[in-house]
């Protein structure tokens, strides 16, 4: 073996390097010390629970970096020809020359205490890749959670280790690489400031949509588990300089306990997670090859549908498409697609839509659009690529030039959903520019244009946004946007504004957020997703958290108070009152063993607006039409909700929600009372089998006479068997049964008419089934065959009373060539 170590003579931490574990004096660290010097003689097959960590080799003391002692500047050895096989064993000689990151600290549920289970991360790099070795010790290895599953979903029910690499060392964005004890992969991008639920205490800001190509393998042993990771530079973007420093942190979760630990200590008293990272210093002579990828895709399908009462099937359709990626520079990438296949391997889960006022949001799942999506992200969602429904082709350029992040996306959409009812295709052009300023702050511009090819109609939006970090704890986010829309022939609207501003304070025991959103009634984005237009929102939340002693049953108690108010845009600026408001008290209890209970107490207010009921009339007893009278405002709309989350055993996870709430019945302008139940149980009886059963139930009564307005039942069963890391079989079946009564005037109980038509009782049921066999050894290379069927009919579980309306058999084959 040709093994060459590059030894640097640069900066060293002023804190003395300490051999592994000797600075601690408790029994746990004695175990850590002993296991660090023992050399095991055998190992077990992947997934086994017997044996020991194989071939242990020890580094020099000068290469050990203690997170708890603040040794966060890591001099990483550079090796030539390490001769590694990525098998999860850590028994090669190269690992003895690696730097070692050790002495992790817990950050959930209790910050700052030594980790309950020892973790050691070994790291070195070569000219074309960076390598990580994971040794995760566990006092109860038989209880380690390690199951097979599909990529990007497996680790969230298992134990895991996460590598975070801030390759630009700018504390704004980092690559994340998760691995579970069997070496299953999940990856994505950590994005500081990524929008989450307003007032959320969660610190997770990860976009899991991007997929990167890297190697990993893992093994469960009698001492815990080990893993090896190889991340090639061609999968990363970083600065084009000869000597590099990268931000780094490594975190681990012991799932059965709910304990999370980090090498570089983490605290919620600092708003930026990446600002708390350590650094890999002095990386030199990184030589990634130029990124060139070709991804031919072939699909075949045979679809069936109901036509004039008869179910007919089309002929088999075969299509061919091509995707390509080219690295213009190390940090600037061109993506192009021709006749793209945007098939999805699992449909969106159904949701309760009865009594819903706004369009529901469904995330993007199509690979071409997901690459580089983080660059187009802004505080309000002005880029939502699912608006490009049926593209025939597209191109995209994304990357970083100096301190500027740039992105351009162009696509031709053949879908009929166009401006002002046109049926021609549309051209999308989206341009994004964002500049880094200061430490962790950014300023950005966004331009979107959707133009109809026939007639000249268009929708254009120009936006500017700023994100400022200051005093470590505070984040100020603002965005100003304006839209222009035209029906063609020079008929253009004036500039219509959107404004948003948010100030947030992070903190371990105390935090708050205040937010203001204002959207003009004529603001329009045909490239984004803004469901509430014409409303002005004011929002505020205060959060207080208290922590139990280490080992106590109640680990955390959080109390959050939230207030939210919506005004009509014009009324707000004229000094008017809100038409919708609520205040909530949300205690959250976190218990030992990864169990929690959130409680919501709410008092709300709602005022029906006359313009929403302009088309309403009342059908009199003699058949005459009478005007509809808007009822009085609904005051003190009370609600009580419970959101439990419990790991029953290592094989059974139970979640859910229970709502008891008074809400407006929007279609009748009446007061209602809803009971909503949504249990969700996941069972993993074996390493390979997962069964998930969810059931959404809603019943809504009219308060005035206790009559039932609507009932909805949505049971869903999802079963998946994982033959290996790459091969699985999945079946999903779901019913949606809905019963909604005829609309009645809340004052007279007479029938309501909308635009002259009676809103009669509706009762229907549907059944949907999906079956998929998928083989995906790596992102971009995939073969799957699937079948889907939709039946609609009576509100019953008996399929004999439903008729098929759609079905389809589909096959996909693609292969990623990386040159």
C-alpha positions in Angstrom: 0.0 0.0 0.0 1.3 3.4 -0.9 0.3 5.5 2.0 1.5 9.1 2.2 0.6 11.6 5.0 0.7 15.3 4.4 1.7 16.9 7.8 0.9 20.6 8.2 2.8 22.9 10.5 0.1 25.6 10.6 -2.2 26.8 13.4 -2.9 24.5 16.3 -5.4 24.9 19.1 -3.9 26.5 22.2 -5.8 23.9 24.2 -3.6 20.8 24.7 -4.6 17.7 22.8 -5.7 15.0 25.2 -5.8 11.3 24.4 -9.2 9.9 23.9 -11.4 10.2 27.0 -8.6 10.8 29.7 -9.9 14.2 30.8 -13.2 12.6 32.1 -13.5 10.6 35.3 -16.8 8.8 35.1 -17.5 5.1 34.3 -18.8 5.8 30.9 -15.6 7.5 29.7 -13.5 4.7 31.3 -15.5 2.4 29.0 -14.8 4.8 26.1 -11.1 4.7 26.9 -10.9 0.9 27.1 -12.8 0.4 23.9 -10.5 3.0 22.2 -7.4 0.9 22.8 -8.8 -2.6 22.4 -8.3 -4.3 19.0 -11.1 -6.5 18.1 -10.5 -9.7 16.3 -13.7 -10.3 14.3 -16.8 -8.5 12.9 -20.3 -9.6 12.0 -22.2 -9.4 8.8 -24.1 -6.2 8.1 -27.1 -5.9 10.4 -25.8 -8.5 12.8 -26.0 -8.0 16.6 -22.9 -10.0 17.6 -19.2 -9.6 17.3 -17.0 -6.5 17.8 -15.6 -3.6 15.9 -13.0 -5.0 13.6 -9.3 -4.1 13.4 -9.2 -1.0 15.6 -6.2 1.3 14.9 -5.3 4.3 17.0 -4.2 7.8 15.8 -1.5 10.0 17.1 -2.6 12.2 20.0 -1.9 15.3 18.0 -4.7 14.3 15.6 -7.4 14.0 18.3 -9.8 17.0 18.5 -12.1 17.3 21.5 -15.4 19.1 20.9 -16.1 19.7 24.5 -12.6 21.2 25.0 -13.1 23.6 22.2 -10.6 22.0 19.8 -12.8 22.9 16.8 -10.1 23.7 14.2 -9.3 20.3 12.7 -6.0 19.7 10.7 -7.1 17.0 8.3 -4.5 14.6 7.0 -4.2 14.3 3.2 -3.5 10.8 2.0 -2.5 9.3 -1.3 -3.9 6.0 -2.4 -5.6 5.1 0.9 -6.6 1.7 -0.5 -10.1 1.7 1.1 -13.0 -0.5 0.5 -16.2 1.2 1.7 -17.6 -1.7 3.8 -18.2 -0.1 7.2 -15.4 -2.0 9.0 -12.8 0.8 9.7 -10.0 -1.9 9.7 -7.8 -0.4 7.0 -4.4 1.2 7.9 -5.5 4.5 6.5 -7.9 5.1 9.4 -4.9 5.1 11.8 -3.6 8.2 10.0 -7.0 10.0 10.2 -7.9 13.0 12.4 -10.3 12.1 15.1 -13.3 14.2 16.3 -14.4 13.1 19.7 -16.0 14.2 23.0 -19.5 15.1 21.8 -22.0 17.2 23.8 -25.8 16.6 24.1 -28.0 19.4 22.6 -31.4 17.7 22.9 -33.1 17.4 25.3 -30.5 18.9 27.6 -27.9 21.3 26.3 -24.2 21.1 27.2 -23.9 17.9 29.2 -21.6 15.1 28.0 -23.1 12.7 25.6 -24.6 9.5 27.1 -23.1 7.3 24.3 -19.6 7.9 23.1 -19.0 8.8 19.4 -15.8 9.0 17.4 -15.5 10.4 13.9 -12.3 9.8 11.8 -11.6 12.0 8.8 -9.0 12.3 6.0 -9.0 13.5 2.4 -7.4 12.7 -0.9 -7.2 14.7 -4.1 -10.6 13.6 -5.3 -12.7 12.8 -2.1 -13.2 13.3 1.6 -13.6 10.3 3.9 -15.4 9.9 7.2 -15.3 6.9 9.6 -18.0 6.6 12.2 -17.6 4.7 15.5 -20.9 5.0 17.5 -20.6 3.1 20.8 -23.8 2.0 22.5 -24.2 0.3 25.9 -27.2 -1.6 24.7 -26.3 -2.5 21.1 -29.2 -5.0 20.9 -31.6 -2.0 21.0 -30.0 0.0 18.2 -32.6 1.0 15.6 -31.3 0.0 12.2 -33.7 -0.9 9.4 -33.7 -1.1 5.6 -35.6 1.5 3.8 -35.6 3.6 0.7 -33.1 6.4 0.2 -33.9 9.7 1.9 -36.5 8.2 4.2 -34.8 5.5 6.1 -32.9 7.3 8.8 -35.8 9.2 10.5 -37.0 6.2 12.4 -33.5 4.9 13.1 -30.3 5.8 14.9 -28.2 8.1 12.7 -25.1 10.2 12.3 -25.1 13.4 10.3 -22.1 15.1 8.6 -22.6 18.8 7.9 -20.1 20.4 5.4 -20.2 24.2 4.9 -17.9 24.1 1.9 -17.9 27.8 1.3 -17.3 28.5 5.1 -19.9 31.3 4.9 -22.3 30.0 7.6 -25.3 30.2 5.2 -25.6 26.8 3.7 -24.2 23.3 4.2 -24.4 19.9 2.7 -25.8 17.3 5.1 -25.1 13.6 4.8 -27.0 11.2 7.1 -26.1 7.5 7.5 -27.9 4.9 9.6 -26.2 1.9 11.2 -26.7 -0.2 8.0 -25.2 2.5 5.8 -28.5 3.8 4.3 -28.3 7.3 2.9 -30.2 10.5 3.4 -28.9 13.8 2.1 -29.9 17.4 1.5 -28.9 21.0 2.2 -29.0 22.9 5.5 -30.2 26.4 4.7 -30.0 29.1 7.4 -33.2 31.1 7.5 -35.3 28.6 5.5 -38.9 29.4 6.2 -40.6 27.2 8.7 -44.0 27.2 10.4 -44.3 30.7 12.0 -43.3 30.5 15.7 -41.9 27.0 15.4 -39.3 26.1 18.0 -37.7 23.7 15.6 -34.1 24.4 14.5 -34.2 22.0 11.6 -33.7 23.9 8.3 -33.0 21.1 5.9 -34.1 20.8 2.3 -34.1 17.0 1.7 -35.0 17.3 -2.0 -31.5 17.5 -3.6 -29.7 14.1 -4.1 -26.0 13.7 -4.2 -23.8 10.7 -5.3 -21.6 9.4 -2.5 -20.7 6.0 -1.0 -21.5 4.6 2.4 -21.7 1.4 4.3 -22.5 0.5 7.9 -22.4 -2.4 10.4 -24.0 -3.1 13.7 -21.5 -4.7 16.2 -21.4 -5.9 19.8 -20.1 -2.4 20.9 -22.4 -0.2 18.8 -22.1 0.5 15.1 -19.6 1.7 12.6 -19.9 3.3 9.1 -17.7 4.6 6.3 -18.5 7.5 4.0 -16.7 8.6 0.9 -17.9 11.9 -0.6 -16.4 12.8 -3.9 -15.6 16.5 -4.6 -17.5 16.3 -7.9 -20.7 16.0 -5.9 -19.9 19.2 -4.0 -19.4 22.9 -4.8 -16.7 24.9 -3.1 -14.4 27.9 -3.7 -11.8 27.8 -6.5 -8.8 28.6 -4.3 -5.7 26.4 -3.6 -6.1 26.4 0.2 -9.5 25.9 1.7 -11.2 25.9 5.1 -14.6 24.2 5.4 -17.2 24.5 8.2 -18.0 21.1 9.8 -20.1 19.6 12.4 -21.2 16.0 13.2 -24.4 15.2 15.1 -25.8 11.9 16.2 -29.2 10.7 17.5 -29.9 7.7 19.7 -33.4 7.2 18.5 -34.8 5.1 21.3 -33.8 7.6 23.9 -34.4 10.7 21.8 -30.9 12.0 22.7 -29.1 14.2 20.2 -25.4 15.1 20.5 -23.0 17.2 18.5 -19.2 17.4 18.2 -19.1 21.2 18.1 -21.5 22.1 20.9 -24.9 23.5 19.8 -27.1 25.9 21.7 -30.4 27.5 20.8 -29.1 30.7 22.3 -27.4 31.4 18.9 -29.8 31.8 16.0 -27.4 30.4 13.4 -26.6 26.7 13.6 -23.7 26.9 11.1 -22.1 29.7 13.0 -21.5 27.2 15.8 -19.6 24.7 13.6 -16.0 23.7 13.8 -13.7 24.0 10.7 -11.6 21.7 8.6 -8.5 23.9 8.0 -5.8 23.8 5.3 -7.5 21.6 2.7 -5.2 21.8 -0.3 -5.0 20.6 -3.9 -8.6 19.5 -4.2 -8.9 18.3 -7.8 -12.5 17.3 -8.7 -13.0 16.3 -12.3 -15.4 18.5 -14.3 -19.0 17.6 -13.8 -20.5 16.0 -16.9 -23.7 13.9 -16.5 -26.0 12.4 -19.1 -29.2 10.8 -17.9 -31.3 9.2 -20.7 -34.8 8.2 -19.5 -37.3 5.9 -21.2 -40.9 5.5 -20.0 -43.8 3.4 -21.1 -47.4 3.6 -19.9 -50.8 2.4 -20.7 -53.6 4.5 -19.3 -57.3 3.7 -18.9 -60.2 6.1 -18.2 -64.0 6.3 -18.2 -65.5 7.7 -21.4 -69.2 8.1 -21.8 -69.9 5.4 -19.2 -67.4 2.9 -20.7 -64.0 2.2 -19.4 -61.4 2.2 -22.2 -57.7 1.8 -22.3 -55.3 3.7 -24.5 -52.6 2.1 -26.6 -49.2 1.7 -25.0 -47.2 5.0 -25.1 -43.4 4.9 -25.1 -41.4 8.1 -24.7 -37.7 8.9 -24.5 -36.1 11.9 -22.9 -32.7 13.2 -21.9 -31.4 15.1 -18.9 -27.9 16.5 -18.8 -25.6 18.4 -16.3 -22.4 20.2 -17.1 -20.1 22.0 -14.8 -19.4 25.4 -16.4 -17.1 26.1 -13.5 -16.6 24.3 -10.2 -19.5 26.2 -8.7 -21.7 27.0 -11.8 -23.8 24.2 -13.2 -25.9 24.0 -16.3 -28.9 21.6 -16.2 -30.9 20.9 -19.3 -33.8 18.6 -20.2 -35.6 17.5 -23.3 -39.0 15.8 -23.3 -38.5 15.3 -19.5 -40.1 12.5 -17.6 -41.6 13.9 -14.5 -43.4 10.8 -13.3 -43.8 10.4 -9.6 -43.6 7.1 -7.8 -46.1 8.0 -5.2 -49.1 10.3 -5.5 -49.9 13.1 -3.1 -51.7 11.9 0.0 -55.3 13.0 0.1 -56.3 15.7 2.6 -59.6 16.8 4.1 -60.9 19.5 1.8 -64.4 20.0 3.1 -64.8 23.5 4.5 -61.5 24.5 3.0 -61.2 28.1 1.8 -57.7 28.1 0.1 -55.7 26.0 -2.4 -53.8 23.2 -0.7 -50.0 23.2 -1.0 -48.3 20.1 -2.4 -44.5 20.0 -2.5 -42.4 19.6 -5.6 -41.2 16.0 -6.3 -39.7 16.2 -9.8 -35.9 15.8 -9.9 -35.1 18.4 -12.6 -36.8 21.2 -10.6 -35.3 20.1 -7.3 -31.7 20.6 -8.2 -30.6 24.1 -7.1 -34.1 24.9 -5.7 -32.5 26.5 -2.6 -31.3 29.5 -4.7 -34.8 30.4 -5.7 -36.1 30.3 -2.2 -37.4 33.6 -0.7 -39.4 34.5 2.4 -42.7 34.3 0.5 -43.1 31.5 -1.9 -42.8 33.3 -5.3 -41.3 30.3 -7.0 -43.3 27.1 -6.9 -42.3 25.0 -9.8 -45.4 22.8 -9.7 -47.0 25.7 -11.6 -45.0 24.3 -14.6 -47.4 21.4 -15.0 -46.4 19.8 -18.4 -43.0 21.0 -19.6 -41.7 19.9 -23.0 -38.2 21.1 -22.2 -36.2 23.4 -19.9 -32.8 24.7 -18.9 -31.3 25.9 -15.6 -28.1 27.5 -14.5 -27.3 27.6 -10.7 -24.2 28.2 -8.7 -22.1 30.7 -6.8 -19.8 33.4 -8.2 -17.7 35.0 -5.5 -20.2 36.2 -2.9 -23.2 36.0 -5.3 -25.6 33.0 -5.6 -27.2 33.0 -9.1 -30.0 31.0 -10.6 -31.9 31.0 -13.9 -34.7 28.6 -14.9 -36.5 28.6 -18.2 -39.2 26.1 -19.3 -41.9 25.7 -22.0 -45.1 24.5 -20.4 -47.6 22.8 -22.6 -50.3 22.6 -19.9 -53.6 24.3 -20.6 -53.6 26.2 -17.3 -52.7 29.7 -18.5 -53.6 33.3 -17.8 -57.2 34.5 -18.1 -58.5 31.2 -19.4 -56.2 30.9 -22.4 -55.4 27.4 -23.6 -52.0 27.9 -25.3 -48.6 27.0 -23.9 -46.6 29.3 -21.7 -43.0 30.2 -21.3 -41.4 30.5 -17.8 -38.3 32.6 -17.1 -37.1 32.8 -13.5 -34.0 34.7 -12.5 -32.5 34.9 -9.0 -29.5 36.8 -7.6 -28.5 36.7 -3.9 -25.4 38.3 -2.3 -23.8 37.4 1.0 -23.2 40.3 3.2 -21.5 40.4 6.6 -21.6 37.3 8.8 -24.5 35.1 7.7 -26.6 37.9 6.2 -27.9 38.1 2.6 -29.7 40.4 0.2 -31.4 39.1 -2.9 -33.4 39.9 -6.1 -35.9 37.7 -7.9 -37.6 38.2 -11.2 -40.3 35.8 -12.6 -42.1 35.9 -15.9 -44.8 33.7 -17.2 -45.9 34.6 -20.8 -48.6 33.0 -22.9 -47.3 32.1 -26.3 -50.6 33.1 -28.1 -52.1 36.5 -27.2 -49.2 38.0 -25.3 -50.7 37.6 -21.8 -48.2 37.6 -19.0 -47.6 37.7 -15.3 -44.3 39.2 -14.0 -43.1 39.7 -10.5 -40.1 41.6 -9.2 -38.9 41.1 -5.7 -36.2 42.1 -3.3 -35.4 40.4 0.1 -33.0 41.0 2.9 -32.0 38.7 5.8 -29.9 40.2 8.6 -28.4 38.4 11.6 -27.3 40.5 14.6 -26.2 40.1 18.2 -26.1 36.3 17.7 -29.7 35.8 18.6 -31.8 38.0 16.3 -32.9 37.5 12.7 -34.6 40.2 10.6 -36.2 39.1 7.3 -37.9 41.4 4.9 -39.3 41.1 1.3 -40.9 43.6 -1.0 -42.4 42.4 -4.3 -44.6 43.8 -7.1 -46.6 42.1 -9.8 -47.7 43.1 -13.3 -50.3 41.0 -15.1 -51.7 41.4 -18.7 -54.5 39.8 -20.6 -52.7 40.8 -23.8 -53.2 43.6 -26.3 -51.6 46.1 -23.9 -54.2 45.6 -21.1 -51.8 45.7 -18.1 -52.5 46.0 -14.4 -50.5 48.5 -12.4 -47.8 47.5 -10.0 -49.5 45.6 -7.1 -47.4 45.1 -4.0 -46.5 42.4 -1.5 -44.7 43.2 1.7 -43.5 40.9 4.5 -41.2 41.5 7.5 -40.3 39.2 10.4 -38.1 39.7 13.5 -37.1 36.5 15.4 -35.1 36.0 18.6 -33.7 32.5 19.2 -33.0 31.2 22.7 -32.7 28.0 24.7 -35.2 29.1 27.3 -36.9 32.2 25.7 -37.6 33.2 22.2 -40.1 35.2 20.2 -41.2 36.1 16.7 -43.2 39.0 15.3 -44.3 39.0 11.6 -46.2 41.3 9.2 -47.6 40.2 5.8 -49.5 42.4 3.4 -50.7 41.2 0.0 -52.6 43.6 -2.4 -55.9 42.1 -3.6 -54.6 42.3 -7.2 -51.2 40.9 -6.5 -50.8 37.7 -8.6 -48.0 35.2 -9.0 -48.4 32.6 -11.7 -45.0 31.2 -10.9 -45.4 30.9 -7.1 -47.9 29.9 -4.4 -49.6 32.7 -2.4 -52.9 31.2 -1.3 -54.2 34.3 0.6 -54.4 37.4 -1.6 -55.9 40.7 -0.4 -55.2 40.0 3.3 -52.9 41.7 5.8 -51.6 39.5 8.6 -50.0 40.4 11.9 -48.5 37.5 13.9 -46.6 37.2 17.1 -45.4 34.4 19.4 -43.5 34.0 22.6 -41.9 30.8 23.7 -40.6 29.8 27.1 -38.8 26.4 27.7 -37.8 24.7 30.9 -35.7 21.6 31.2 -35.8 18.7 33.6 -32.7 17.3 35.2 -30.7 14.7 33.1 -32.5 11.4 33.4 -35.8 12.8 34.6 -39.1 11.5 33.1 -40.1 15.0 32.0 -37.2 16.3 29.9 -38.7 19.5 28.5 -41.7 21.7 29.2 -42.3 24.4 26.6 -45.1 27.0 26.7 -45.9 29.1 23.6 -48.4 31.9 23.3 -49.4 32.8 19.7 -51.6 35.5 18.4 -52.7 35.9 14.7 -54.9 38.5 13.1 -56.0 38.9 9.4 -57.4 42.2 8.0 -58.8 43.1 4.7 -56.0 44.9 2.9 -57.9 48.1 2.3 -59.5 48.1 5.8 -56.2 47.7 7.5 -54.7 50.8 5.9 -57.9 52.7 6.7 -57.6 51.7 10.3 -60.2 49.0 10.3 -60.5 45.9 12.5 -59.6 42.3 11.7 -62.1 39.9 10.2 -60.2 36.9 11.6 -58.2 36.5 14.7 -57.1 33.9 17.3 -54.9 33.5 20.3 -53.5 30.2 21.3 -51.7 28.7 24.3 -49.6 25.7 23.3 -47.9 23.7 26.1 -45.6 20.9 24.9 -44.3 18.2 27.2 -41.3 16.0 26.1 -40.8 12.8 28.0 -38.0 10.3 28.3 -37.9 7.7 25.5 -38.8 10.0 22.6 -42.4 10.7 23.6 -44.1 14.0 23.6 -47.6 15.6 23.9 -48.5 19.0 22.5 -51.7 20.7 23.7 -53.5 23.6 22.0 -56.0 25.9 23.7 -57.5 28.5 21.3 -60.0 31.4 21.4 -60.9 32.9 18.0 -63.0 35.4 16.2 -64.3 35.4 12.6 -66.3 38.0 10.6 -68.0 37.0 7.4 -67.4 39.4 4.6 -70.3 40.4 2.3 -68.1 40.3 -0.9 -67.6 36.5 -0.3 -71.3 35.9 -0.5 -72.3 38.2 -3.3 -73.6 35.2 -5.4 -75.8 33.9 -2.6 -79.6 33.9 -2.5 -82.2 32.2 -0.4 -84.9 30.1 -2.0 -88.3 31.0 -0.4 -91.1 28.5 0.3 -93.0 29.8 -2.7 -90.0 29.5 -5.0 -89.1 33.2 -4.9 -85.6 34.5 -4.4 -84.7 36.4 -1.3 -81.5 38.2 -0.5 -78.9 36.4 1.7 -78.3 38.2 5.0 -74.8 38.1 6.4 -74.8 36.7 10.0 -73.1 38.5 12.9 -69.5 37.9 13.7 -68.5 34.7 15.4 -66.9 35.4 18.8 -65.0 33.1 21.2 -64.4 30.2 18.8 -62.9 27.8 21.2 -60.7 24.9 20.5 -58.9 22.1 22.4 -56.3 19.9 20.6 -54.0 17.1 21.6 -51.0 16.1 19.4 -49.3 13.0 20.9 -46.2 11.3 19.7 -45.0 8.1 21.2 -42.5 5.4 20.5 -44.4 2.5 22.0 -41.6 0.0 21.4 -38.6 -0.1 19.0 -41.0 -1.6 16.5 -44.1 0.5 17.0 -44.4 4.3 16.6 -47.8 6.0 17.3 -48.6 9.6 16.4 -51.7 11.6 15.8 -53.9 14.6 16.4 -57.2 15.1 18.2 -59.2 18.3 17.6 -62.3 19.6 19.3 -63.0 23.0 17.9 -65.6 25.6 17.0 -65.0 26.9 13.4 -66.9 28.8 10.8 -68.8 26.8 8.2 -67.7 29.0 5.3 -70.2 27.8 2.7 -73.1 28.6 5.0 -71.7 31.5 6.9 -72.5 29.7 10.1 -71.0 28.6 13.4 -69.9 24.9 13.5 -68.3 22.4 15.8 -65.8 19.9 14.5 -64.3 16.7 16.0 -61.2 15.6 14.0 -59.2 12.4 14.8 -56.1 11.4 12.9 -54.2 8.5 14.4 -51.1 7.3 12.6 -49.3 4.0 13.5 -46.2 2.7 12.0 -45.0 -0.9 12.7 -41.6 -2.3 11.8 -41.9 -6.0 12.7 -38.7 -6.9 10.8 -35.7 -5.0 9.5 -37.2 -5.1 6.0 -41.0 -4.7 6.5 -42.8 -1.4 7.3 -46.5 -1.1 7.7 -48.1 2.4 8.2 -51.8 2.8 8.9 -53.4 6.3 9.2 -57.0 7.3 9.5 -58.3 10.8 9.1 -61.9 11.4 10.5 -63.8 14.6 10.6 -67.4 15.4 11.6 -68.7 18.9 11.5 -72.0 19.9 13.2 -74.0 23.1 12.9 -74.1 24.8 16.4 -77.6 26.2 15.9 -79.4 22.9 15.8 -76.7 20.2 16.2 -77.4 18.8 12.8 -74.5 17.2 10.9 -73.0 19.3 8.2 -70.3 17.0 6.9 -68.5 13.7 7.6 -65.2 12.6 6.1 -63.3 9.3 6.5 -59.9 8.8 4.9 -58.2 5.5 5.9 -54.8 4.9 4.3 -52.6 1.8 4.4 -49.0 1.9 3.2 -46.9 -1.3 3.2 -43.3 -1.5 2.0 -40.9 -4.4 1.9 -37.2 -3.6 1.4 -35.4 -6.5 -0.2 -32.1 -4.6 -0.1 -30.9 -1.0 0.1 -31.9 -0.5 -3.6 -34.9 -2.7 -4.1 -38.3 -2.4 -2.6 -41.9 -3.3 -3.2 -44.6 -0.8 -2.0 -48.4 -0.9 -1.9 -50.6 2.0 -0.9 -54.4 1.8 -0.7 -56.7 4.6 0.4 -60.4 5.4 0.7 -62.0 8.8 0.8 -65.6 8.8 1.9 -67.4 12.2 2.1 -71.0 13.2 3.0 -72.0 16.8 3.0 -75.6 18.1 3.6 -77.4 20.6 1.4 -76.6 24.2 2.3 -79.2 26.0 4.4 -79.6 29.6 5.3 -78.5 29.9 9.0 -81.3 32.4 9.7 -84.4 30.9 8.0 -83.2 27.3 7.4 -84.3 27.6 3.8 -82.2 26.3 0.9 -79.3 28.4 -0.3 -78.6 29.1 -4.0 -75.2 30.0 -5.3 -75.2 31.8 -8.7 -78.8 30.6 -9.1 -78.0 26.9 -8.5 -79.1 24.9 -5.4 -76.2 23.5 -3.3 -77.8 20.0 -2.8 -76.5 17.2 -0.6 -73.4 15.4 -1.9 -72.4 11.9 -1.0 -69.5 10.1 -2.7 -66.7 7.7 -2.1 -63.4 7.0 -3.9 -60.8 4.2 -3.7 -57.2 4.6 -4.8 -54.5 1.9 -5.0 -50.9 2.2 -6.0 -48.3 -0.6 -6.4 -44.7 0.0 -7.1 -41.6 -2.2 -7.6 -38.5 0.0 -7.6 -34.8 -0.5 -8.0 -32.6 2.5 -7.4 -28.9 1.8 -6.8 -28.0 5.5 -6.9 -29.7 8.9 -7.7 -30.5 9.1 -11.4 -30.3 5.4 -12.0 -33.6 3.7 -11.5 -36.0 1.1 -12.8 -39.5 0.8 -11.6 -42.8 -0.7 -12.7 -46.0 0.4 -11.1 -49.8 0.3 -11.3 -52.4 2.8 -10.1 -56.2 2.6 -10.0 -58.9 5.1 -9.0 -62.6 4.1 -8.5 -65.4 6.4 -7.6 -69.0 5.7 -6.5 -71.1 5.4 -3.4 -70.0 6.4 0.0 -69.1 2.8 1.0 -66.1 0.5 1.5 -67.6 -2.0 -0.9 -65.7 -1.8 -4.2 -68.6 -3.4 -6.0 -70.5 -0.1 -5.6 -67.7 1.9 -7.2 -66.8 2.2 -10.8 -63.2 2.5 -12.2 -62.5 6.0 -13.6 -58.8 5.9 -14.1 -56.0 3.3 -14.0 -52.5 3.1 -15.4 -49.6 0.7 -15.8 -46.2 2.5 -16.1 -42.6 1.6 -16.4 -39.5 3.8 -16.1 -35.8 3.1 -16.9 -33.1 5.6 -16.5 -29.3 5.5 -16.1 -27.0 8.2 -14.9 -23.7 8.4 -16.8 -21.1 10.5 -14.9 -18.0 11.2 -17.0 
